[in-house]
Amino acid sequence: MTRDARRPSRAPWALALALSLPSACHALFQKGEMDQIDTEQALDYEYFSDLQAFSIPMEWDLAWQSPGGSTMSYRGNGASLDCCSLLWSQELKSRWRLAETMNFTFRLNQAEDKERRRFHYQVGFEKRLPRGFSVSLFGEPAYDKEDSDIGLGAGWKPSEGIEVSLRLIVADFPLNRKAGGPQRYSRQPITQELRADAAVGAGRLRLHLELDHPTRREVWADARSYSYRKTTARTEYLWPVRHLTAKLSYGFEYHHEGDYYSPDPASKSVDYRRMTQTVLAAALADLGADDSLEAGHSLILRHARNDHPHDPGAGIMYRRWEAQPFARWRHRASRLVATELAAFLSLGEYRKRHPAHLIPSVFDPLIQAKLGAGLDLTFGPKGRLGFYGAFDLDDMASHPWDGGGIRAMFVF
């Protein structure tokens, strides 16, 4: 939860503590991860431009981070990516006070696109301790007991300006107890998640460090061994500058999956690695009582490779970068209705190379330009419902309509 308090004297020390703690993770392992290893070929040339056009505005994001003492908040975002794919994400976070120092918590997080298919929910209890410390116990039960997760958390909030939390989750913890079962972990999936929020100067600094420990799952019936690990880091700094709010963020992700068969007569074994970096600079400015302008620029750098251990000539190396300037003008037409007009541009390059040179390499420029328009229905400070559409400016003659989307946010 975002706080507006000024930085206390201990903020630099808390930030140093957060940076010194081990990396952490949010993306718990699901056995569906084993179904699709290489996602690069599913990402068409408009993919990241589509994600940008249907991204959540900064105004909405600031309201989500500052729910104003609410015990429960929900937001969802859905948009059409193509004829058959839907971008869909939703979050629900809630906390109810059971006793003076005891809370019940519930979290739901779903994210689905051409790279991810994730759905998680966690129920838990949080106990506040003296000197700003707290501990929590939570889990994600499932009908198939082998898919259940359990976790422990610790937090520290010495003042309104500093908050640090660390969580440790053991995914699918009952699986290995099924003696003689068809599958088994030789390396148990363990997830860590570290979050830090501190007032620094006139703004707020947020850190989110994630670590999925190396996992190995053995599928004996198929003579198959699947491995997975992922490391993610995100940092964001928000600060007010006169009549605007500025934002600077950086994201890093390293993802490694392996799917090995022994013996492997059909050459099904795969070793896939991906590294992605994202930088964003943006600002939201008030243009009067009824108008605001959000403008910014993001840069995506993406490297990946898909190797076949038993067939080196079948490997593929990917490289992609995109520079994405954008602007959103929002106008409040009435107490109930707000409109949005936006422009999105994406310039970059997509490369695909086969090390054996048996298939020609691909070196294609990326040029995408979109116009976005939308309508928000605002229900006081507690609710927002938006309807949006995107138009393909670089292909207006043959394909002007580029999909629609809807998003919602409610604070209870």
MORA-V324888 format. One record per residue. N is the residue number from 1. SS is DSSP state (2 for helix, 1 for strand, 0 for the rest). PSI is psi as a letter, one per 40 degrees, with the letter a starting at -180 (999 if undefined). NEAR is the number of other C-alpha atoms within 8 Angstrom. Layout:
# MORA-V324888
<<N,SS,PSI,NEAR> <N,SS,PSI,NEAR>>
This chain:
# MORA-V324888
<<1,0,h,5> <2,0,h,6> <3,0,i,7> <4,0,e,5> <5,0,i,7> <6,0,i,8> <7,0,h,12> <8,0,i,8> <9,0,e,5> <10,0,e,7> <11,2,d,13> <12,2,d,8> <13,2,d,7> <14,2,d,11> <15,2,d,10> <16,2,d,8> <17,2,d,8> <18,2,d,12> <19,2,d,7> <20,2,e,6> <21,0,i,7> <22,0,i,6> <23,0,i,12> <24,0,i,17> <25,0,i,15> <26,0,d,10> <27,0,g,6> <28,0,i,10> <29,0,h,7> <30,0,i,6> <31,2,e,6> <32,2,e,6> <33,2,d,8> <34,2,e,8> <35,2,d,6> <36,0,h,7> <37,0,d,11> <38,0,h,7> <39,0,e,9> <40,2,d,7> <41,2,e,6> <42,2,e,6> <43,0,h,9> <44,0,i,6> <45,0,d,7> <46,0,e,8> <47,2,d,9> <48,2,d,7> <49,2,d,12> <50,2,d,9> <51,2,d,8> <52,2,d,8> <53,2,d,10> <54,0,f,9> <55,0,i,6> <56,0,h,7> <57,0,i,6> <58,2,d,8> <59,2,d,7> <60,2,d,8> <61,2,d,9> <62,2,d,8> <63,2,d,8> <64,2,d,9> <65,2,e,8> <66,0,g,9> <67,0,e,10> <68,0,f,4> <69,0,e,4> <70,0,i,8> <71,0,e,8> <72,1,h,10> <73,1,i,14> <74,1,i,12> <75,1,i,11> <76,1,i,11> <77,1,h,13> <78,1,i,11> <79,1,i,12> <80,1,h,11> <81,0,d,11> <82,0,a,7> <83,0,d,5> <84,0,e,5> <85,0,h,9> <86,1,h,11> <87,1,h,12> <88,1,h,12> <89,1,i,11> <90,1,i,12> <91,1,i,11> <92,1,h,12> <93,1,h,11> <94,1,i,10> <95,1,h,10> <96,1,h,8> <97,1,h,9> <98,1,d,8> <99,1,a,6> <100,0,d,5> <101,0,e,9> <102,1,h,11> <103,1,i,12> <104,1,h,12> <105,1,i,13> <106,1,h,12> <107,1,h,11> <108,1,h,12> <109,1,h,12> <110,1,h,12> <111,1,h,11> <112,1,h,12> <113,0,a,10> <114,0,e,9> <115,0,d,6> <116,0,i,7> <117,1,g,8> <118,1,h,9> <119,1,h,8> <120,1,i,8> <121,1,i,9> <122,1,h,11> <123,1,i,11> <124,1,i,11> <125,1,i,11> <126,1,h,12> <127,1,h,10> <128,1,h,10> <129,0,i,9> <130,2,i,5> <131,2,f,5> <132,2,e,10> <133,1,i,12> <134,1,i,11> <135,1,i,12> <136,1,i,11> <137,1,h,11> <138,1,i,11> <139,1,i,11> <140,1,g,11> <141,0,i,8> <142,0,i,8> <143,0,d,5> <144,0,h,6> <145,2,d,10> <146,2,e,9> <147,2,e,13> <148,0,i,14> <149,1,i,12> <150,1,i,12> <151,1,i,11> <152,1,i,11> <153,1,i,11> <154,1,i,11> <155,1,i,11> <156,1,h,10> <157,1,g,10> <158,1,d,9> <159,1,i,8> <160,0,e,8> <161,0,e,14> <162,1,h,13> <163,1,h,13> <164,1,h,13> <165,1,i,11> <166,1,h,12> <167,1,i,12> <168,1,h,11> <169,1,h,11> <170,1,h,12> <171,0,i,14> <172,0,f,11> <173,0,d,12> <174,0,e,10> <175,2,d,12> <176,2,e,8> <177,2,e,5> <178,0,g,7> <179,0,h,5> <180,0,e,4> <181,0,i,6> <182,0,e,7> <183,1,i,9> <184,1,i,10> <185,1,h,12> <186,1,e,8> <187,1,h,8> <188,0,h,11> <189,0,h,15> <190,1,h,12> <191,1,h,17> <192,1,i,15> <193,1,h,15> <194,1,h,18> <195,1,i,12> <196,1,h,14> <197,1,h,13> <198,1,i,14> <199,1,h,15> <200,1,h,10> <201,0,b,7> <202,0,e,9> <203,1,a,10> <204,1,h,12> <205,1,h,13> <206,1,h,11> <207,1,i,13> <208,1,h,12> <209,1,h,13> <210,1,i,15> <211,1,h,15> <212,1,h,17> <213,1,i,9> <214,1,h,10> <215,1,i,14> <216,1,h,13> <217,1,h,13> <218,1,h,12> <219,1,g,12> <220,2,d,8> <221,2,d,6> <222,2,e,6> <223,0,f,10> <224,1,i,12> <225,1,h,12> <226,1,h,13> <227,1,i,11> <228,1,h,11> <229,1,i,12> <230,1,h,12> <231,1,h,13> <232,1,h,13> <233,1,h,12> <234,1,h,11> <235,1,i,11> <236,1,h,11> <237,1,h,11> <238,1,h,11> <239,1,i,10> <240,1,h,10> <241,1,g,7> <242,0,b,4> <243,0,f,7> <244,1,i,10> <245,1,h,11> <246,1,i,12> <247,1,h,12> <248,1,h,11> <249,1,i,11> <250,1,h,11> <251,1,i,12> <252,1,h,11> <253,1,h,12> <254,1,h,11> <255,1,h,11> <256,1,h,11> <257,1,i,12> <258,1,i,13> <259,1,h,14> <260,1,h,11> <261,1,h,11> <262,0,h,6> <263,0,i,5> <264,0,g,9> <265,0,d,5> <266,0,e,4> <267,0,f,8> <268,0,e,10> <269,0,i,12> <270,1,i,12> <271,1,h,13> <272,1,h,13> <273,1,i,11> <274,1,h,12> <275,1,h,11> <276,1,h,12> <277,1,h,11> <278,1,h,11> <279,1,h,11> <280,1,h,12> <281,1,h,11> <282,1,i,11> <283,1,i,11> <284,1,h,13> <285,1,h,10> <286,1,h,10> <287,0,f,8> <288,0,a,6> <289,0,d,5> <290,0,e,8> <291,1,i,11> <292,1,i,12> <293,1,h,12> <294,1,h,12> <295,1,i,11> <296,1,a,11> <297,1,h,11> <298,1,i,11> <299,1,h,11> <300,1,h,12> <301,1,h,11> <302,1,h,12> <303,1,h,11> <304,1,i,12> <305,1,i,11> <306,1,h,12> <307,1,i,11> <308,0,h,14> <309,0,d,8> <310,0,e,7> <311,0,g,8> <312,2,d,9> <313,2,e,10> <314,2,e,9> <315,0,i,13> <316,1,h,11> <317,1,h,12> <318,1,i,13> <319,1,h,11> <320,1,h,12> <321,1,i,11> <322,1,h,12> <323,1,h,11> <324,1,g,12> <325,1,i,11> <326,1,i,11> <327,1,i,11> <328,1,h,11> <329,1,h,11> <330,1,h,11> <331,1,h,10> <332,1,h,10> <333,0,d,9> <334,0,a,6> <335,0,d,6> <336,0,d,9> <337,1,h,11> <338,1,i,13> <339,1,i,12> <340,1,h,13> <341,1,h,11> <342,1,i,11> <343,1,h,11> <344,1,h,15> <345,1,h,12> <346,1,h,13> <347,1,h,11> <348,1,a,11> <349,1,i,11> <350,1,h,14> <351,1,h,11> <352,1,h,11> <353,1,h,11> <354,0,h,14> <355,0,d,8> <356,0,e,9> <357,0,f,9> <358,0,e,6> <359,0,h,6> <360,0,i,7> <361,0,i,9> <362,1,h,8> <363,1,g,8> <364,1,h,7> <365,1,i,8> <366,1,h,11> <367,1,h,9> <368,1,h,12> <369,1,h,11> <370,1,i,13> <371,1,h,12> <372,1,i,14> <373,1,i,11> <374,1,i,11> <375,1,h,11> <376,1,h,12> <377,1,h,10> <378,1,h,12> <379,1,g,8> <380,0,a,6> <381,0,e,6> <382,0,e,8> <383,1,i,11> <384,1,i,11> <385,1,h,11> <386,1,i,11> <387,1,h,11> <388,1,i,12> <389,1,i,12> <390,1,i,13> <391,1,h,12> <392,1,g,14> <393,2,d,10> <394,2,e,8> <395,2,f,8> <396,0,d,10> <397,0,d,5> <398,0,d,5> <399,0,g,8> <400,0,d,10> <401,1,h,9> <402,1,f,9> <403,1,i,11> <404,1,i,10> <405,1,i,12> <406,1,h,11> <407,1,i,11> <408,1,i,12> <409,1,h,12> <410,1,h,10> <411,1,h,11> <412,0,999,7>>
